[in-house]
Amino acid sequence: MGCGSSFPDRGSRHMGRPHPEDGGGHDARNIRVKLVLLGDSGVGKSCIVLRFVRGQFDATSKVTVGASFLSQTIALQDSTTVKFEIWDTAGQERYAALAPLYYRGAAVAVIVYDITSPESFSKAQYWVKELQKHGSPDIVMALVGNKADLQEKREVAVQDGTEYAEKNGMFFIETSAKTADNINELFEEIAKRLPRPSDIVDYATSKLPPDVLAA
Ligand SMILES: Nc1nc2c(ncn2[C@@H]2O[C@H](COP(=O)(O)OP(=O)(O)OP(=O)(O)O)[C@@H](O)[C@H]2O)c(=O)[nH]1
């Protein structure tokens, strides 16, 4: 579903529309990074993005068609800025074949499930495997259990998320797009895990990875 309008672009805060296969880039202290959200329909991907970018929540959001794009820049304490170029993919099965367009070359993948839905947790595991096979080898992956405000309906234990993430070298967090709980923390934690500019300069002198292109 979509917490706003749908493809091609419901965002403000960005200059022009990038190509989905443009990986990201940098200059000395400004990192531009392509981030893709994947997960079952209705887990709250669009709402997470809307909360992060605009500070809003839409309880009556619509299904995302294809994908949508928004961007948001955050500043870290070391004065690095990270501009997230966010591709919010459609979770409905009929759009599954489009996903590689969006995750190819992504530096970050945020894989979302709904803590009230074991099916969505299985689907998240499918996406992790898919990215392990076909994503960038150095992709930063985050596993997100959303709708953490619905504790009384919880069907996926925190421990299940934690253990799966640990086994797969992912960062794990539970969020609520509704209450805003852990939404900023999710993106800040991702930003901290990105290669720093000094690492990127090293890449530039050797082999340029697909997720680090000239800004
Ligand atoms: N209680 C609660 N509801 C949420 C939360 N996040 C999203 N929702 C609701 O869940 C429904 C689906 O949210 P969306 O963000 O549209 O889901 P989506 O993952 O983008 O779905 P697709 O576009 O089909 O892939 C909407 O009714 C939202 O209001 C949350 O954190 N808590």
The ligand as an SDF file (V2000), in Angstrom:
LIG
                    3D

 32 34  0  0  0  0  0  0  0  0999 V2000
   -0.6470    0.2820   13.3450 N   0  0  0  0  0  0  0  0  0  0  0  0
    0.2030    0.5770   12.3530 C   0  0  0  0  0  0  0  0  0  0  0  0
   -0.2250    0.6100   11.0830 N   0  0  0  0  0  0  0  0  0  0  0  0
    0.6870    0.9120   10.1080 C   0  0  0  0  0  0  0  0  0  0  0  0
    2.0380    1.1750   10.3880 C   0  0  0  0  0  0  0  0  0  0  0  0
    2.6740    1.4120    9.2220 N   0  0  0  0  0  0  0  0  0  0  0  0
    1.7560    1.3160    8.2680 C   0  0  0  0  0  0  0  0  0  0  0  0
    0.5560    1.0150    8.7830 N   0  0  0  0  0  0  0  0  0  0  0  0
   -0.6990    0.8080    8.0430 C   0  0  0  0  0  0  0  0  0  0  0  0
   -0.5220   -0.3490    7.2390 O   0  0  0  0  0  0  0  0  0  0  0  0
   -1.1780   -0.1760    5.9840 C   0  0  0  0  0  0  0  0  0  0  0  0
   -0.2030   -0.3940    4.8470 C   0  0  0  0  0  0  0  0  0  0  0  0
    0.8370    0.5910    4.8970 O   0  0  0  0  0  0  0  0  0  0  0  0
    1.6970    0.9850    3.6040 P   0  0  0  0  0  0  0  0  0  0  0  0
    2.8310    1.8340    4.0260 O   0  0  0  0  0  0  0  0  0  0  0  0
    0.8290    1.5490    2.5730 O   0  0  0  0  0  0  0  0  0  0  0  0
    2.2190   -0.4790    3.1630 O   0  0  0  0  0  0  0  0  0  0  0  0
    3.2770   -0.8800    2.0050 P   0  0  0  0  0  0  0  0  0  0  0  0
    4.2420   -1.8410    2.6030 O   0  0  0  0  0  0  0  0  0  0  0  0
    3.8480    0.3370    1.3900 O   0  0  0  0  0  0  0  0  0  0  0  0
    2.3580   -1.6660    0.9590 O   0  0  0  0  0  0  0  0  0  0  0  0
    2.5320   -1.8250   -0.6900 P   0  0  0  0  0  0  0  0  0  0  0  0
    2.5210   -0.4600   -1.2510 O   0  0  0  0  0  0  0  0  0  0  0  0
    1.3720   -2.6360   -1.1510 O   0  0  0  0  0  0  0  0  0  0  0  0
    3.8340   -2.5260   -0.8770 O   0  0  0  0  0  0  0  0  0  0  0  0
   -1.8060    1.2210    6.0030 C   0  0  0  0  0  0  0  0  0  0  0  0
   -3.1530    1.1020    6.3790 O   0  0  0  0  0  0  0  0  0  0  0  0
   -1.0190    1.9450    7.0700 C   0  0  0  0  0  0  0  0  0  0  0  0
   -1.7640    2.9770    7.6800 O   0  0  0  0  0  0  0  0  0  0  0  0
    2.4690    1.1230   11.7650 C   0  0  0  0  0  0  0  0  0  0  0  0
    3.6250    1.3270   12.1110 O   0  0  0  0  0  0  0  0  0  0  0  0
    1.5050    0.8080   12.6910 N   0  0  0  0  0  0  0  0  0  0  0  0
  1  2  1  0
  2  3  2  0
  2 32  1  0
  3  4  1  0
  4  5  2  0
  4  8  1  0
  5  6  1  0
  5 30  1  0
  6  7  2  0
  7  8  1  0
  8  9  1  0
  9 10  1  0
  9 28  1  0
 10 11  1  0
 11 12  1  0
 11 26  1  0
 12 13  1  0
 13 14  1  0
 14 15  2  0
 14 16  1  0
 14 17  1  0
 17 18  1  0
 18 19  2  0
 18 20  1  0
 18 21  1  0
 21 22  1  0
 22 23  2  0
 22 24  1  0
 22 25  1  0
 26 27  1  0
 26 28  1  0
 28 29  1  0
 30 31  2  0
 30 32  1  0
M  END
$$$$
